[in-house]
């Protein structure tokens, strides 16, 4: 109502202007009252008040009192006011809060680019944010990426939760949950599975206050346009899902080797090159990952190429998925609460979601140079002992697979990953990965809770049928015992031990634990390299060297080298102290196929040893850099 009209009505009707205005503007206020009313009606109340007056009261006292008509009007006005207040309380003060949107981050990128590592880094730095993840895998029955995320042993410091970063569940609706989404994007039923996973996170997580953010990691072999399109709808059950950002992770070595093909031939490119271009076309942020494997000049050139291909996106170079949280999530730092308490503990960062609006914070991107109806398929070799309950994987057969079989298929091999139970290291589980550049990654978690093994290999669609059938047979034989050669194993052990001890830097040969099998156990100590006594305890002052961490890092460096080189890690017995230490493993027995073909295992051992000795000097220098020498030279 205009202000002038309202003032005019108030002047016209005087003290009853409120009653008229309320009845004119809010007629529902004159319905049955929502508050309790007195037992007596206004008329009865007025009659009782009149009867209560005594005739002895002077009339000039009665002149200032309300008449019965005025009393009735006053009671009606009070009733209107009570109803109005109850209406305001019910619809404003005690009304349920409006449902909040669910922000979603989509992480895409080609096979082996580092998407899972990026998600792990993000979860380690999520601070007070409640984040869940949905891991999409091309494998139909085995989702290794979800198992990797759910198997993290690190506990997030400072949160006081006492729980691991992820728990694999059926639905991602709470902080730390990981839900699986398996199968090809173009297969029937995938849209329903995606909608169900996101809707569960929305209704069971965001609406109940248990979830702030959802991270969706797509398969590296999947076209992300269908997933992005499903999250951008503005109607239906997913209307309150807000797609904040799409992050595309790119392998720096792949950009250097094949980037010029993406720029020169877009429509005429191969299916896999077109898939990479599709993943770039939907990106808001492009992460050039693994820049530590290329030169600074090559990194700068790769960033410029990606910026030309994606002028709409921001390009950031990184290593091991190490990116600040605000670059990935639409959050801002929350104000710190002042406190007089003094603590030496690490306090996690506090973040808050930037906006509660349903409006998306990203523009819609159209990959116009990509065919909309293009279908990209890969061939997936899946192997698992979860249901069969077979024997654990034999290290000799695994080494033969990685160093002999897969290098022959590197032309078609795109990705490999697995969770393995190794017979020669029974108290641990191995999380193994392989990228398209034939680089291995091995994470060893001391745990006996993995009674089965699983492994997935992804090939291009052009892999020959004979080669694909052969790799399936090799996978099925991973748990079979290797060929026992009693007369050759001792000779091979002596020859390999002599090579380890005589070269520079030298390795220390350890004793094998009980039940370790035919495996050579050794480690790098640096005693011979720095001319230190053989019985010196390097864990004491002034050295304080963590030999377990040193050898774990050496194995990682060897496995990350290009080429058929793989080095396992496990437990060994120190000859001097008889203590169980972490060491490097090399199998001494030979698989049946290798023995029949006469493949020399010595060549693989020497290739591994050459790579390890090439990495050892700089590694020892870094680990011993804090040790100072006195004037006598010690």
C-alpha angles and dihedrals in degrees: 000000000000116000095238093050091049092051091048092053092047091052092047097049097032116192091005095056092103092055093050094045093050092047092048098045102028109032092164089070090072094060123097108318119251093212130069115271128206118272090243121067118233090259094052090045091053092049091049090050091050092048090050092062115100122222089230092071113102116246095238087066090055094051094074095051126092121260119238090259091053091048091052091050091049092053091049090050091051090050091052090051092050092050091047092052092048090051091052093048094049097046102034116016099037098025115124115261117259111261112262124228122250112235113217130199117200117204115195136161141130124297113291096008094124106263096142091047089052092052091049091052090049092052092049089058101037092110111182094352117114104224132174129185138216113203116202117202129182091221111099099215107015122059104189095170091059089048090051092052094044093048097060109132097194116105115215107249122232098018095093091216097122091212137114119260095254139026117194108231140158093254131030100224104124138053109287098012119141119199123191126232111184135181139047119311092232094051120107113266097026094108091053092048091050092047092049093050094050094041091053090052089050101046101031097034117026096031092051095046095249099111136049102172141015122210117201115195112195126207115265090235095051130100102237096201094086092050093046091048092052091054094048096061116121098202138049129039093323096050092110092054110106116202103211104174144353113213119196116198116206129191108238093214090052092052091051093048101039108013094101089059091057091053098043102042116029106152091028096048124114120270092259093048089050089050090054090050091050091053090051094047094062095044126117090179126028116200115202096206130193095030087153087076095059135052123267090248092053090047092054092048091049092051091052091050092050091048090054091050093044109032089160094057137070115242119213127179118218145154127229090359092292102162130144115256096241089058089061106031130045093242138122132207114274119229112268116244109237113239135173092211118113118216136166094204122110110256115210119238116263117225135179129198108258098228140008092208121122090223111110116244093214131068120237114259125207120203095210096173092058124084108247095213097047114133119205119194135182133189115241125201110202126187130173140161095201094109101025096052093212128164121293120268115280114231093222092056092045090051090049090051094050100039102035115016103040097045088061089056098043090113089068102022113105107165143359132187138158150159108232138192107205120206093213091052102038098164095060143054124226122217104200130187137178127195128205090262091064093253117146128212123194128187118184118203118188100231139124094200096096109082093167142049132223133184134181128194121188120203134180118262091253096065109126116254092234093055092046091051091049093052090052090055091048091052092049090055097053092102097047118105116259125240112285113223104178094180096048103042096070091047091048091048092053093046094049093044090052091052091050095050101041102049128077122284092028126217126220115237112221135200119262120245119239112284094012094129127210098338132129113229119202141146143193115249107163094226094120092040093056096032094246125158115269093234095049114125103227093191092071131078130319094020106039092176119175100216092180092060091043094056094042089055091047091054090049092052092049093048093048092059117104114256139045098313122128130167123186128208131214144131127310137173119248108229094216102044100020087226123144110250137172113263145163121270132214122176120233101191123081128229117242094247091052093049092049094049093045094233109173108236089192090074091058091048093050091047089053093046093048091052092046093050090049091057097038103078096056090041092053092047091054096047093046096041093104093057112098125203126224125226093269089065099249 
